Amino acid sequence: MHGEISQQLLFKKLKNTVGEKDFINQLTIIFPISIAGIYRRINGETLLTIQEIIRLSKYFKISYNEMWSCYLY
């Protein structure tokens, strides 16, 4: 359960930086999956893989430390 909440916090942080509409559009570029799959990740129903975390980090230019801080607290 902790992973789902942390993942939701990560997506909330990213969404606040770009706005919700742009955020969803950007996620469709980052992840070659369906919109439903993207929303499952945003809502914590599907956990991110390490590859997806790396893609987010590179795309949004966020350090791994910043990304992991959402998972640790």
C-alpha positions in Angstrom: 0.0 0.0 0.0 2.9 2.4 0.7 4.1 2.1 -2.9 0.7 3.2 -4.3 0.5 6.2 -2.1 4.1 7.2 -2.8 3.5 6.8 -6.5 0.4 9.0 -6.3 2.5 11.7 -4.5 5.1 11.4 -7.3 2.5 12.0 -10.0 0.9 14.8 -8.1 4.3 16.5 -7.8 5.0 16.1 -11.5 1.5 17.2 -12.5 1.8 20.4 -10.4 4.9 21.3 -12.4 3.2 21.2 -15.8 -0.5 21.3 -15.3 -3.0 18.4 -15.6 -3.8 18.6 -19.4 -0.2 18.9 -20.5 0.8 16.2 -17.9 -1.5 13.6 -19.5 -0.3 14.5 -23.0 3.3 14.2 -21.9 2.7 10.8 -20.3 1.3 9.5 -23.5 4.6 10.4 -25.1 6.7 8.9 -22.3 4.8 5.6 -21.9 3.8 3.6 -25.0 0.6 2.4 -23.3 -3.1 3.1 -23.3 -4.7 6.1 -21.6 -6.4 3.7 -19.2 -2.9 2.3 -18.4 -1.6 5.8 -17.7 -4.5 6.5 -15.4 -4.0 3.2 -13.5 -0.4 4.3 -12.8 -1.5 7.8 -11.7 -4.2 6.3 -9.4 -1.7 3.7 -8.0 -3.7 0.7 -9.3 -0.6 -0.3 -11.3 2.9 0.3 -9.8 5.5 1.9 -12.0 8.4 -0.3 -13.2 11.9 0.8 -12.7 12.1 1.5 -16.4 9.1 3.8 -16.2 10.6 5.6 -13.2 13.8 6.1 -15.2 11.8 7.5 -18.2 9.9 9.9 -15.9 13.2 11.1 -14.4 14.8 11.7 -17.8 11.8 13.3 -19.4 11.1 15.7 -16.5 14.8 16.2 -15.7 14.3 15.2 -12.1 17.1 13.5 -10.2 16.7 10.0 -8.9 17.0 11.3 -5.4 14.0 13.6 -5.9 12.1 10.7 -7.4 12.9 8.3 -4.6 12.1 10.9 -1.9 8.5 10.5 -2.9 8.8 6.8 -2.2 10.6 7.1 1.1 8.3 9.5 2.9 
